[in-house]
């Protein structure tokens, strides 16, 4: 085969370390994160979340490892948000992230889920949501390290 082709959809979830994101900066941050991902040759389907976490549905660039891709998204967006307001001087993403595969048949459902984060989190905390994702995908984890550095 003369070319390398892939279309692997990933649902990334990552959390802020301490400082939350101001609601008036969320849309701009989502747009910036999408731009970082596109610059890495990812097809971005949706970015959203809440002031304390991000959800991103996109393809995994075929030339990057999952960890390198996540690191670039977090590094660049952290650097950028610090330029927006002195409030973000100490801003940092937590070291870890979650990444789950999404089948083509579940893209619309996942997009809707990301779009509905504000309403969703009126009923369930981010921690509870995160643990449900880990359990649903059968990911082994140590609860004392969930959402902590």
N, CA, C and O atoms as a GROMACS GRO file, in nm:
protein
  596
    1UNK      N    1   0.085  -0.117   0.000
    1UNK     CA    2   0.000   0.000   0.000
    1UNK      C    3   0.090   0.123   0.000
    1UNK      O    4   0.181   0.134   0.083
    2UNK      N    5   0.066   0.215  -0.090
    2UNK     CA    6   0.154   0.330  -0.110
    2UNK      C    7   0.129   0.445  -0.012
    2UNK      O    8   0.215   0.531   0.003
    3UNK      N    9   0.016   0.447   0.054
    3UNK     CA   10  -0.009   0.556   0.149
    3UNK      C   11  -0.058   0.503   0.283
    3UNK      O   12  -0.112   0.393   0.293
    4UNK      N   13  -0.037   0.586   0.384
    4UNK     CA   14  -0.087   0.552   0.518
    4UNK      C   15  -0.214   0.632   0.542
    4UNK      O   16  -0.212   0.755   0.538
    5UNK      N   17  -0.321   0.562   0.568
    5UNK     CA   18  -0.450   0.627   0.588
    5UNK      C   19  -0.509   0.585   0.722
    5UNK      O   20  -0.491   0.472   0.766
    6UNK      N   21  -0.578   0.677   0.786
    6UNK     CA   22  -0.647   0.643   0.911
    6UNK      C   23  -0.759   0.743   0.935
    6UNK      O   24  -0.755   0.855   0.885
    7UNK      N   25  -0.855   0.703   1.012
    7UNK     CA   26  -0.965   0.789   1.056
    7UNK      C   27  -1.008   0.736   1.192
    7UNK      O   28  -1.108   0.664   1.203
    8UNK      N   29  -0.933   0.772   1.294
    8UNK     CA   30  -0.959   0.726   1.429
    8UNK      C   31  -1.014   0.843   1.509
    8UNK      O   32  -0.942   0.939   1.537
    9UNK      N   33  -1.141   0.834   1.546
    9UNK     CA   34  -1.203   0.940   1.623
    9UNK      C   35  -1.175   0.919   1.772
    9UNK      O   36  -1.186   0.809   1.825
   10UNK      N   37  -1.138   1.029   1.838
   10UNK     CA   38  -1.103   1.027   1.979
   10UNK      C   39  -1.188   1.129   2.053
   10UNK      O   40  -1.209   1.240   2.006
   11UNK      N   41  -1.236   1.090   2.169
   11UNK     CA   42  -1.302   1.182   2.262
   11UNK      C   43  -1.202   1.208   2.374
   11UNK      O   44  -1.181   1.124   2.462
   12UNK      N   45  -1.140   1.327   2.371
   12UNK     CA   46  -1.046   1.369   2.474
   12UNK      C   47  -1.121   1.439   2.586
   12UNK      O   48  -1.216   1.512   2.562
   13UNK      N   49  -1.076   1.415   2.708
   13UNK     CA   50  -1.128   1.488   2.823
   13UNK      C   51  -1.006   1.525   2.907
   13UNK      O   52  -0.925   1.440   2.942
   14UNK      N   53  -0.995   1.655   2.939
   14UNK     CA   54  -0.889   1.696   3.030
   14UNK      C   55  -0.939   1.808   3.119
   14UNK      O   56  -1.033   1.880   3.084
   15UNK      N   57  -0.874   1.823   3.234
   15UNK     CA   58  -0.924   1.902   3.345
   15UNK      C   59  -0.822   2.008   3.385
   15UNK      O   60  -0.702   1.987   3.373
   16UNK      N   61  -0.871   2.124   3.432
   16UNK     CA   62  -0.780   2.226   3.481
   16UNK      C   63  -0.725   2.186   3.618
   16UNK      O   64  -0.789   2.111   3.692
   17UNK      N   65  -0.608   2.236   3.649
   17UNK     CA   66  -0.544   2.198   3.774
   17UNK      C   67  -0.608   2.270   3.893
   17UNK      O   68  -0.652   2.204   3.987
   18UNK      N   69  -0.616   2.401   3.890
   18UNK     CA   70  -0.673   2.476   4.001
   18UNK      C   71  -0.764   2.588   3.953
   18UNK      O   72  -0.882   2.590   3.984
   19UNK      N   73  -0.709   2.680   3.878
   19UNK     CA   74  -0.784   2.796   3.830
   19UNK      C   75  -0.885   2.752   3.725
   19UNK      O   76  -0.849   2.683   3.630
   20UNK      N   77  -1.010   2.792   3.741
   20UNK     CA   78  -1.108   2.758   3.638
   20UNK      C   79  -1.105   2.863   3.528
   20UNK      O   80  -1.043   2.969   3.542
   21UNK      N   81  -1.171   2.833   3.420
   21UNK     CA   82  -1.176   2.923   3.304
   21UNK      C   83  -1.301   3.009   3.318
   21UNK      O   84  -1.410   2.958   3.344
   22UNK      N   85  -1.285   3.138   3.299
   22UNK     CA   86  -1.400   3.228   3.306
   22UNK      C   87  -1.495   3.196   3.190
   22UNK      O   88  -1.451   3.170   3.078
   23UNK      N   89  -1.625   3.197   3.219
   23UNK     CA   90  -1.724   3.162   3.115
   23UNK      C   91  -1.711   3.249   2.991
   23UNK      O   92  -1.733   3.201   2.880
   24UNK      N   93  -1.676   3.376   3.008
   24UNK     CA   94  -1.665   3.464   2.891
   24UNK      C   95  -1.544   3.429   2.803
   24UNK      O   96  -1.532   3.482   2.692
   25UNK      N   97  -1.455   3.343   2.850
   25UNK     CA   98  -1.340   3.299   2.769
   25UNK      C   99  -1.357   3.159   2.711
   25UNK      O  100  -1.274   3.114   2.632
   26UNK      N  101  -1.463   3.088   2.750
   26UNK     CA  102  -1.478   2.949   2.706
   26UNK      C  103  -1.485   2.936   2.554
   26UNK      O  104  -1.410   2.857   2.497
   27UNK      N  105  -1.573   3.010   2.489
   27UNK     CA  106  -1.588   2.998   2.343
   27UNK      C  107  -1.458   3.025   2.269
   27UNK      O  108  -1.424   2.955   2.174
   28UNK      N  109  -1.388   3.126   2.313
   28UNK     CA  110  -1.260   3.162   2.250
   28UNK      C  111  -1.157   3.051   2.273
   28UNK      O  112  -1.079   3.019   2.183
   29UNK      N  113  -1.157   2.993   2.394
   29UNK     CA  114  -1.065   2.883   2.423
   29UNK      C  115  -1.097   2.761   2.338
   29UNK      O  116  -1.006   2.699   2.282
   30UNK      N  117  -1.224   2.726   2.327
   30UNK     CA  118  -1.262   2.610   2.245
   30UNK      C  119  -1.214   2.632   2.100
   30UNK      O  120  -1.160   2.541   2.037
   31UNK      N  121  -1.234   2.753   2.049
   31UNK     CA  122  -1.192   2.785   1.912
   31UNK      C  123  -1.039   2.773   1.900
   31UNK      O  124  -0.989   2.720   1.800
   32UNK      N  125  -0.967   2.821   1.999
   32UNK     CA  126  -0.821   2.814   1.996
   32UNK      C  127  -0.773   2.669   2.001
   32UNK      O  128  -0.682   2.630   1.927
   33UNK      N  129  -0.833   2.590   2.088
   33UNK     CA  130  -0.797   2.448   2.097
   33UNK      C  131  -0.822   2.377   1.964
   33UNK      O  132  -0.740   2.296   1.920
   34UNK      N  133  -0.935   2.407   1.901
   34UNK     CA  134  -0.964   2.347   1.770
   34UNK      C  135  -0.857   2.385   1.668
   34UNK      O  136  -0.816   2.302   1.587
   35UNK      N  137  -0.811   2.510   1.673
   35UNK     CA  138  -0.705   2.554   1.582
   35UNK      C  139  -0.573   2.480   1.605
   35UNK      O  140  -0.504   2.446   1.509
   36UNK      N  141  -0.540   2.456   1.730
   36UNK     CA  142  -0.418   2.381   1.762
   36UNK      C  143  -0.429   2.240   1.704
   36UNK      O  144  -0.335   2.190   1.641
   37UNK      N  145  -0.543   2.178   1.724
   37UNK     CA  146  -0.563   2.041   1.674
   37UNK      C  147  -0.557   2.038   1.521
   37UNK      O  148  -0.495   1.948   1.464
   38UNK      N  149  -0.621   2.134   1.457
   38UNK     CA  150  -0.618   2.139   1.309
   38UNK      C  151  -0.475   2.158   1.258
   38UNK      O  152  -0.437   2.100   1.156
   39UNK      N  153  -0.398   2.238   1.328
   39UNK     CA  154  -0.258   2.260   1.288
   39UNK      C  155  -0.176   2.131   1.299
   39UNK      O  156  -0.071   2.119   1.236
   40UNK      N  157  -0.224   2.035   1.377
   40UNK     CA  158  -0.159   1.905   1.391
   40UNK      C  159  -0.218   1.801   1.295
   40UNK      O  160  -0.190   1.682   1.306
   41UNK      N  161  -0.302   1.848   1.201
   41UNK     CA  162  -0.368   1.763   1.101
   41UNK      C  163  -0.478   1.675   1.158
   41UNK      O  164  -0.497   1.561   1.114
   42UNK      N  165  -0.548   1.728   1.255
   42UNK     CA  166  -0.664   1.659   1.310
   42UNK      C  167  -0.790   1.720   1.251
   42UNK      O  168  -0.799   1.842   1.232
   43UNK      N  169  -0.888   1.636   1.223
   43UNK     CA  170  -1.021   1.682   1.184
   43UNK      C  171  -1.098   1.703   1.314
   43UNK      O  172  -1.128   1.606   1.385
   44UNK      N  173  -1.130   1.826   1.346
   44UNK     CA  174  -1.198   1.858   1.471
   44UNK      C  175  -1.348   1.859   1.447
   44UNK      O  176  -1.398   1.931   1.361
   45UNK      N  177  -1.419   1.777   1.523
   45UNK     CA  178  -1.564   1.769   1.512
   45UNK      C  179  -1.630   1.864   1.611
   45UNK      O  180  -1.723   1.936   1.576
   46UNK      N  181  -1.582   1.864   1.736
   46UNK     CA  182  -1.642   1.948   1.839
   46UNK      C  183  -1.546   1.968   1.955
   46UNK      O  184  -1.474   1.876   1.993
   47UNK      N  185  -1.547   2.090   2.011
   47UNK     CA  186  -1.476   2.121   2.134
   47UNK      C  187  -1.575   2.192   2.225
   47UNK      O  188  -1.649   2.278   2.180
   48UNK      N  189  -1.576   2.156   2.351
   48UNK     CA  190  -1.665   2.220   2.448
   48UNK      C  191  -1.629   2.178   2.588
   48UNK      O  192  -1.523   2.120   2.611
   49UNK      N  193  -1.716   2.208   2.680
   49UNK     CA  194  -1.693   2.169   2.817
   49UNK      C  195  -1.750   2.269   2.914
   49UNK      O  196  -1.852   2.332   2.888
   50UNK      N  197  -1.684   2.280   3.025
   50UNK     CA  198  -1.725   2.368   3.134
   50UNK      C  199  -1.601   2.441   3.184
   50UNK      O  200  -1.491   2.413   3.138
   51UNK      N  201  -1.616   2.535   3.278
   51UNK     CA  202  -1.499   2.611   3.325
   51UNK      C  203  -1.388   2.527   3.387
   51UNK      O  204  -1.276   2.575   3.401
   52UNK      N  205  -1.417   2.403   3.425
   52UNK     CA  206  -1.313   2.320   3.487
   52UNK      C  207  -1.264   2.206   3.400
   52UNK      O  208  -1.174   2.132   3.441
   53UNK      N  209  -1.320   2.188   3.280
   53UNK     CA  210  -1.273   2.078   3.195
   53UNK      C  211  -1.311   2.097   3.048
   53UNK      O  212  -1.398   2.177   3.014
   54UNK      N  213  -1.242   2.022   2.963
   54UNK     CA  214  -1.262   2.028   2.818
   54UNK      C  215  -1.296   1.890   2.764
   54UNK      O  216  -1.242   1.789   2.808
   55UNK      N  217  -1.387   1.888   2.668
   55UNK     CA  218  -1.415   1.769   2.587
   55UNK      C  219  -1.380   1.807   2.444
   55UNK      O  220  -1.415   1.915   2.397
   56UNK      N  221  -1.311   1.719   2.374
   56UNK     CA  222  -1.281   1.743   2.233
   56UNK      C  223  -1.302   1.613   2.156
   56UNK      O  224  -1.246   1.509   2.191
   57UNK      N  225  -1.383   1.621   2.052
   57UNK     CA  226  -1.404   1.509   1.961
   57UNK      C  227  -1.332   1.542   1.832
   57UNK      O  228  -1.361   1.643   1.767
   58UNK      N  229  -1.237   1.457   1.795
   58UNK     CA  230  -1.155   1.486   1.678
   58UNK      C  231  -1.091   1.356   1.629
   58UNK      O  232  -1.104   1.251   1.693
   59UNK      N  233  -1.024   1.364   1.517
   59UNK     CA  234  -0.947   1.249   1.471
   59UNK      C  235  -0.805   1.259   1.528
   59UNK      O  236  -0.754   1.368   1.552
   60UNK      N  237  -0.746   1.145   1.547
   60UNK     CA  238  -0.607   1.139   1.590
   60UNK      C  239  -0.519   1.156   1.467
   60UNK      O  240  -0.530   1.077   1.373
   61UNK      N  241  -0.432   1.257   1.466
   61UNK     CA  242  -0.342   1.273   1.350
   61UNK      C  243  -0.257   1.147   1.334
   61UNK      O  244  -0.203   1.096   1.432
   62UNK      N  245  -0.245   1.097   1.212
   62UNK     CA  246  -0.177   0.970   1.192
   62UNK      C  247  -0.027   0.977   1.217
   62UNK      O  248   0.036   0.874   1.238
   63UNK      N  249   0.031   1.097   1.215
   63UNK     CA  250   0.175   1.108   1.235
   63UNK      C  251   0.213   1.134   1.381
   63UNK      O  252   0.332   1.144   1.412
   64UNK      N  253   0.115   1.146   1.472
   64UNK     CA  254   0.145   1.175   1.611
   64UNK      C  255   0.095   1.065   1.704
   64UNK      O  256  -0.005   0.999   1.676
   65UNK      N  257   0.164   1.047   1.814
   65UNK     CA  258   0.113   0.958   1.918
   65UNK      C  259   0.003   1.033   1.993
   65UNK      O  260  -0.002   1.156   1.991
   66UNK      N  261  -0.082   0.959   2.057
   66UNK     CA  262  -0.188   1.017   2.137
   66UNK      C  263  -0.132   1.111   2.243
   66UNK      O  264  -0.183   1.222   2.261
   67UNK      N  265  -0.028   1.069   2.312
   67UNK     CA  266   0.029   1.152   2.419
   67UNK      C  267   0.094   1.279   2.364
   67UNK      O  268   0.082   1.385   2.426
   68UNK      N  269   0.161   1.272   2.250
   68UNK     CA  270   0.221   1.392   2.191
   68UNK      C  271   0.113   1.490   2.146
   68UNK      O  272   0.128   1.611   2.164
   69UNK      N  273   0.006   1.439   2.089
   69UNK     CA  274  -0.105   1.523   2.045
   69UNK      C  275  -0.169   1.593   2.166
   69UNK      O  276  -0.190   1.714   2.163
   70UNK      N  277  -0.200   1.518   2.271
   70UNK     CA  278  -0.261   1.576   2.392
   70UNK      C  279  -0.167   1.680   2.455
   70UNK      O  280  -0.211   1.786   2.498
   71UNK      N  281  -0.039   1.648   2.460
   71UNK     CA  282   0.058   1.741   2.519
   71UNK      C  283   0.061   1.873   2.444
   71UNK      O  284   0.065   1.979   2.506
   72UNK      N  285   0.059   1.868   2.312
   72UNK     CA  286   0.062   1.991   2.232
   72UNK      C  287  -0.066   2.073   2.253
   72UNK      O  288  -0.059   2.195   2.265
   73UNK      N  289  -0.180   2.008   2.257
   73UNK     CA  290  -0.307   2.079   2.280
   73UNK      C  291  -0.301   2.151   2.415
   73UNK      O  292  -0.333   2.270   2.424
   74UNK      N  293  -0.261   2.080   2.518
   74UNK     CA  294  -0.259   2.137   2.653
   74UNK      C  295  -0.150   2.244   2.667
   74UNK      O  296  -0.174   2.349   2.727
   75UNK      N  297  -0.032   2.218   2.614
   75UNK     CA  298   0.080   2.314   2.625
   75UNK      C  299   0.046   2.446   2.556
   75UNK      O  300   0.059   2.553   2.615
   76UNK      N  301   0.001   2.436   2.433
   76UNK     CA  302  -0.027   2.558   2.356
   76UNK      C  303  -0.146   2.636   2.411
   76UNK      O  304  -0.143   2.759   2.416
   77UNK      N  305  -0.251   2.565   2.452
   77UNK     CA  306  -0.369   2.635   2.504
   77UNK      C  307  -0.341   2.699   2.639
   77UNK      O  308  -0.393   2.806   2.669
   78UNK      N  309  -0.259   2.635   2.721
   78UNK     CA  310  -0.221   2.692   2.850
   78UNK      C  311  -0.140   2.820   2.829
   78UNK      O  312  -0.164   2.921   2.895
   79UNK      N  313  -0.046   2.815   2.738
   79UNK     CA  314   0.036   2.933   2.708
   79UNK      C  315  -0.052   3.046   2.656
   79UNK      O  316  -0.034   3.162   2.696
   80UNK      N  317  -0.147   3.013   2.569
   80UNK     CA  318  -0.235   3.115   2.510
   80UNK      C  319  -0.325   3.178   2.615
   80UNK      O  320  -0.336   3.301   2.619
   81UNK      N  321  -0.390   3.099   2.700
   81UNK     CA  322  -0.488   3.156   2.794
   81UNK      C  323  -0.421   3.248   2.895
   81UNK      O  324  -0.485   3.340   2.946
   82UNK      N  325  -0.295   3.226   2.923
   82UNK     CA  326  -0.223   3.313   3.015
   82UNK      C  327  -0.208   3.455   2.960
   82UNK      O  328  -0.183   3.548   3.035
   83UNK      N  329  -0.223   3.471   2.828
   83UNK     CA  330  -0.214   3.604   2.767
   83UNK      C  331  -0.348   3.678   2.773
   83UNK      O  332  -0.353   3.798   2.745
   84UNK      N  333  -0.455   3.610   2.810
   84UNK     CA  334  -0.589   3.669   2.806
   84UNK      C  335  -0.621   3.756   2.926
   84UNK      O  336  -0.696   3.853   2.914
   85UNK      N  337  -0.565   3.724   3.042
   85UNK     CA  338  -0.606   3.792   3.165
   85UNK      C  339  -0.507   3.756   3.275
   85UNK      O  340  -0.461   3.642   3.281
   86UNK      N  341  -0.475   3.849   3.362
   86UNK     CA  342  -0.387   3.820   3.475
   86UNK      C  343  -0.444   3.712   3.567
   86UNK      O  344  -0.370   3.647   3.640
   87UNK      N  345  -0.574   3.694   3.562
   87UNK     CA  346  -0.642   3.591   3.639
   87UNK      C  347  -0.580   3.453   3.612
   87UNK      O  348  -0.580   3.367   3.700
   88UNK      N  349  -0.527   3.433   3.492
   88UNK     CA  350  -0.474   3.302   3.450
   88UNK      C  351  -0.323   3.287   3.471
   88UNK      O  352  -0.263   3.192   3.419
   89UNK      N  353  -0.260   3.376   3.547
   89UNK     CA  354  -0.114   3.369   3.568
   89UNK      C  355  -0.068   3.229   3.608
   89UNK      O  356   0.033   3.180   3.559
   90UNK      N  357  -0.144   3.166   3.698
   90UNK     CA  358  -0.104   3.034   3.748
   90UNK      C  359  -0.180   2.920   3.680
   90UNK      O  360  -0.179   2.807   3.729
   91UNK      N  361  -0.244   2.948   3.568
   91UNK     CA  362  -0.325   2.846   3.501
   91UNK      C  363  -0.240   2.727   3.457
   91UNK      O  364  -0.128   2.744   3.409
   92UNK      N  365  -0.296   2.609   3.475
   92UNK     CA  366  -0.232   2.486   3.425
   92UNK      C  367  -0.338   2.378   3.409
   92UNK      O  368  -0.435   2.371   3.484
   93UNK      N  369  -0.317   2.294   3.310
   93UNK     CA  370  -0.398   2.174   3.296
   93UNK      C  371  -0.340   2.068   3.387
   93UNK      O  372  -0.219   2.067   3.411
   94UNK      N  373  -0.423   1.978   3.438
   94UNK     CA  374  -0.368   1.865   3.511
   94UNK      C  375  -0.285   1.781   3.415
   94UNK      O  376  -0.306   1.785   3.294
   95UNK      N  377  -0.191   1.706   3.469
   95UNK     CA  378  -0.098   1.630   3.384
   95UNK      C  379  -0.168   1.526   3.297
   95UNK      O  380  -0.130   1.508   3.181
   96UNK      N  381  -0.265   1.458   3.349
   96UNK     CA  382  -0.327   1.349   3.274
   96UNK      C  383  -0.438   1.394   3.182
   96UNK      O  384  -0.468   1.513   3.170
   97UNK      N  385  -0.496   1.297   3.116
   97UNK     CA  386  -0.610   1.318   3.028
   97UNK      C  387  -0.676   1.182   3.009
   97UNK      O  388  -0.619   1.078   3.043
   98UNK      N  389  -0.794   1.186   2.956
   98UNK     CA  390  -0.861   1.062   2.915
   98UNK      C  391  -0.884   1.072   2.765
   98UNK      O  392  -0.910   1.180   2.713
   99UNK      N  393  -0.874   0.961   2.697
   99UNK     CA  394  -0.900   0.957   2.553
   99UNK      C  395  -0.971   0.826   2.522
   99UNK      O  396  -0.923   0.717   2.554
  100UNK      N  397  -1.086   0.838   2.459
  100UNK     CA  398  -1.168   0.722   2.428
  100UNK      C  399  -1.197   0.718   2.279
  100UNK      O  400  -1.221   0.822   2.217
  101UNK      N  401  -1.195   0.600   2.222
  101UNK     CA  402  -1.229   0.586   2.081
  101UNK      C  403  -1.379   0.604   2.063
  101UNK      O  404  -1.458   0.567   2.150
  102UNK      N  405  -1.417   0.661   1.950
  102UNK     CA  406  -1.558   0.683   1.918
  102UNK      C  407  -1.583   0.628   1.778
  102UNK      O  408  -1.512   0.664   1.684
  103UNK      N  409  -1.682   0.543   1.766
  103UNK     CA  410  -1.713   0.488   1.634
  103UNK      C  411  -1.787   0.592   1.549
  103UNK      O  412  -1.853   0.682   1.602
  104UNK      N  413  -1.775   0.577   1.420
  104UNK     CA  414  -1.842   0.667   1.325
  104UNK      C  415  -1.992   0.677   1.356
  104UNK      O  416  -2.050   0.785   1.342
  105UNK      N  417  -2.052   0.570   1.397
  105UNK     CA  418  -2.196   0.567   1.424
  105UNK      C  419  -2.235   0.644   1.551
  105UNK      O  420  -2.353   0.668   1.574
  106UNK      N  421  -2.138   0.682   1.633
  106UNK     CA  422  -2.168   0.752   1.759
  106UNK      C  423  -2.120   0.897   1.758
  106UNK      O  424  -2.120   0.963   1.862
  107UNK      N  425  -2.078   0.946   1.642
  107UNK     CA  426  -2.027   1.083   1.635
  107UNK      C  427  -2.132   1.187   1.672
  107UNK      O  428  -2.106   1.275   1.754
  108UNK      N  429  -2.252   1.177   1.614
  108UNK     CA  430  -2.356   1.276   1.642
  108UNK      C  431  -2.395   1.274   1.789
  108UNK      O  432  -2.414   1.380   1.850
  109UNK      N  433  -2.407   1.157   1.847
  109UNK     CA  434  -2.440   1.144   1.989
  109UNK      C  435  -2.332   1.209   2.076
  109UNK      O  436  -2.364   1.276   2.174
  110UNK      N  437  -2.206   1.189   2.040
  110UNK     CA  438  -2.096   1.246   2.116
  110UNK      C  439  -2.092   1.398   2.100
  110UNK      O  440  -2.066   1.469   2.197
  111UNK      N  441  -2.118   1.447   1.980
  111UNK     CA  442  -2.127   1.592   1.958
  111UNK      C  443  -2.234   1.653   2.047
  111UNK      O  444  -2.211   1.755   2.112
  112UNK      N  445  -2.352   1.592   2.049
  112UNK     CA  446  -2.463   1.643   2.130
  112UNK      C  447  -2.426   1.642   2.278
  112UNK      O  448  -2.460   1.734   2.352
  113UNK      N  449  -2.358   1.538   2.321
  113UNK     CA  450  -2.314   1.527   2.459
  113UNK      C  451  -2.220   1.644   2.494
  113UNK      O  452  -2.234   1.705   2.600
  114UNK      N  453  -2.126   1.673   2.407
  114UNK     CA  454  -2.033   1.784   2.430
  114UNK      C  455  -2.107   1.917   2.429
  114UNK      O  456  -2.079   2.003   2.512
  115UNK      N  457  -2.200   1.934   2.338
  115UNK     CA  458  -2.277   2.058   2.330
  115UNK      C  459  -2.363   2.082   2.454
  115UNK      O  460  -2.394   2.197   2.485
  116UNK      N  461  -2.400   1.977   2.524
  116UNK     CA  462  -2.494   1.987   2.636
  116UNK      C  463  -2.425   1.984   2.772
  116UNK      O  464  -2.488   1.949   2.871
  117UNK      N  465  -2.299   2.020   2.778
  117UNK     CA  466  -2.223   2.009   2.903
  117UNK      C  467  -2.281   2.094   3.017
  117UNK      O  468  -2.287   2.047   3.130
  118UNK      N  469  -2.321   2.215   2.989
  118UNK     CA  470  -2.372   2.301   3.096
  118UNK      C  471  -2.494   2.238   3.164
  118UNK      O  472  -2.500   2.232   3.286
  119UNK      N  473  -2.589   2.191   3.086
  119UNK     CA  474  -2.708   2.125   3.142
  119UNK      C  475  -2.671   1.994   3.209
  119UNK      O  476  -2.720   1.962   3.318
  120UNK      N  477  -2.585   1.920   3.145
  120UNK     CA  478  -2.543   1.789   3.197
  120UNK      C  479  -2.485   1.803   3.338
  120UNK      O  480  -2.514   1.723   3.427
  121UNK      N  481  -2.402   1.906   3.358
  121UNK     CA  482  -2.334   1.921   3.486
  121UNK      C  483  -2.419   1.987   3.594
  121UNK      O  484  -2.372   2.010   3.705
  122UNK      N  485  -2.541   2.018   3.562
  122UNK     CA  486  -2.636   2.057   3.667
  122UNK      C  487  -2.684   1.933   3.742
  122UNK      O  488  -2.734   1.943   3.853
  123UNK      N  489  -2.668   1.816   3.678
  123UNK     CA  490  -2.717   1.690   3.735
  123UNK      C  491  -2.606   1.602   3.789
  123UNK      O  492  -2.630   1.521   3.879
  124UNK      N  493  -2.486   1.615   3.737
  124UNK     CA  494  -2.376   1.526   3.774
  124UNK      C  495  -2.246   1.606   3.776
  124UNK      O  496  -2.221   1.689   3.688
  125UNK      N  497  -2.162   1.581   3.876
  125UNK     CA  498  -2.035   1.652   3.885
  125UNK      C  499  -1.938   1.600   3.780
  125UNK      O  500  -1.956   1.492   3.724
  126UNK      N  501  -1.835   1.680   3.754
  126UNK     CA  502  -1.735   1.635   3.658
  126UNK      C  503  -1.667   1.507   3.706
  126UNK      O  504  -1.643   1.416   3.627
  127UNK      N  505  -1.637   1.500   3.835
  127UNK     CA  506  -1.571   1.381   3.889
  127UNK      C  507  -1.656   1.256   3.865
  127UNK      O  508  -1.606   1.152   3.822
  128UNK      N  509  -1.787   1.267   3.894
  128UNK     CA  510  -1.878   1.153   3.872
  128UNK      C  511  -1.882   1.116   3.724
  128UNK      O  512  -1.880   0.998   3.689
  129UNK      N  513  -1.888   1.217   3.639
  129UNK     CA  514  -1.889   1.193   3.495
  129UNK      C  515  -1.762   1.122   3.450
  129UNK      O  516  -1.767   1.025   3.374
  130UNK      N  517  -1.650   1.170   3.497
  130UNK     CA  518  -1.520   1.113   3.460
  130UNK      C  519  -1.511   0.967   3.500
  130UNK      O  520  -1.468   0.882   3.422
  131UNK      N  521  -1.551   0.937   3.623
  131UNK     CA  522  -1.549   0.799   3.671
  131UNK      C  523  -1.642   0.711   3.589
  131UNK      O  524  -1.610   0.595   3.563
  132UNK      N  525  -1.757   0.763   3.547
  132UNK     CA  526  -1.849   0.686   3.463
  132UNK      C  527  -1.784   0.653   3.329
  132UNK      O  528  -1.798   0.541   3.279
  133UNK      N  529  -1.712   0.749   3.270
  133UNK     CA  530  -1.643   0.724   3.143
  133UNK      C  531  -1.539   0.613   3.161
  133UNK      O  532  -1.531   0.521   3.079
  134UNK      N  533  -1.461   0.624   3.266
  134UNK     CA  534  -1.358   0.523   3.291
  134UNK      C  535  -1.419   0.384   3.308
  134UNK      O  536  -1.369   0.286   3.253
  135UNK      N  537  -1.527   0.378   3.383
  135UNK     CA  538  -1.594   0.250   3.406
  135UNK      C  539  -1.658   0.197   3.278
  135UNK      O  540  -1.649   0.077   3.249
  136UNK      N  541  -1.723   0.284   3.202
  136UNK     CA  542  -1.789   0.241   3.078
  136UNK      C  543  -1.690   0.182   2.978
  136UNK      O  544  -1.723   0.090   2.904
  137UNK      N  545  -1.568   0.236   2.976
  137UNK     CA  546  -1.466   0.187   2.883
  137UNK      C  547  -1.377   0.080   2.945
  137UNK      O  548  -1.283   0.032   2.881
  138UNK      N  549  -1.406   0.042   3.069
  138UNK     CA  550  -1.328  -0.063   3.134
  138UNK      C  551  -1.184  -0.025   3.161
  138UNK      O  552  -1.094  -0.109   3.155
  139UNK      N  553  -1.160   0.103   3.190
  139UNK     CA  554  -1.026   0.152   3.216
  139UNK      C  555  -0.992   0.129   3.363
  139UNK      O  556  -1.066   0.171   3.452
  140UNK      N  557  -0.880   0.062   3.388
  140UNK     CA  558  -0.836   0.042   3.525
  140UNK      C  559  -0.771   0.171   3.575
  140UNK      O  560  -0.695   0.235   3.503
  141UNK      N  561  -0.803   0.208   3.699
  141UNK     CA  562  -0.749   0.331   3.755
  141UNK      C  563  -0.742   0.320   3.906
  141UNK      O  564  -0.809   0.236   3.967
  142UNK      N  565  -0.660   0.405   3.965
  142UNK     CA  566  -0.649   0.415   4.110
  142UNK      C  567  -0.722   0.543   4.149
  142UNK      O  568  -0.679   0.652   4.112
  143UNK      N  569  -0.832   0.531   4.222
  143UNK     CA  570  -0.917   0.646   4.251
  143UNK      C  571  -0.844   0.758   4.324
  143UNK      O  572  -0.882   0.874   4.312
  144UNK      N  573  -0.740   0.725   4.400
  144UNK     CA  574  -0.669   0.832   4.472
  144UNK      C  575  -0.594   0.925   4.376
  144UNK      O  576  -0.556   1.036   4.416
  145UNK      N  577  -0.573   0.883   4.252
  145UNK     CA  578  -0.505   0.968   4.155
  145UNK      C  579  -0.600   1.032   4.053
  145UNK      O  580  -0.555   1.106   3.966
  146UNK      N  581  -0.728   1.003   4.064
  146UNK     CA  582  -0.825   1.062   3.969
  146UNK      C  583  -0.836   1.210   3.994
  146UNK      O  584  -0.866   1.254   4.106
  147UNK      N  585  -0.812   1.288   3.891
  147UNK     CA  586  -0.822   1.433   3.893
  147UNK      C  587  -0.729   1.498   3.995
  147UNK      O  588  -0.764   1.598   4.056
  148UNK      N  589  -0.612   1.440   4.013
  148UNK     CA  590  -0.510   1.500   4.099
  148UNK      C  591  -0.374   1.479   4.034
  148UNK      O  592  -0.353   1.386   3.957
  149UNK      N  593  -0.283   1.568   4.068
  149UNK     CA  594  -0.146   1.555   4.016
  149UNK      C  595  -0.055   1.498   4.120
  149UNK      O  596   0.064   1.480   4.094
   0.00000   0.00000   0.00000
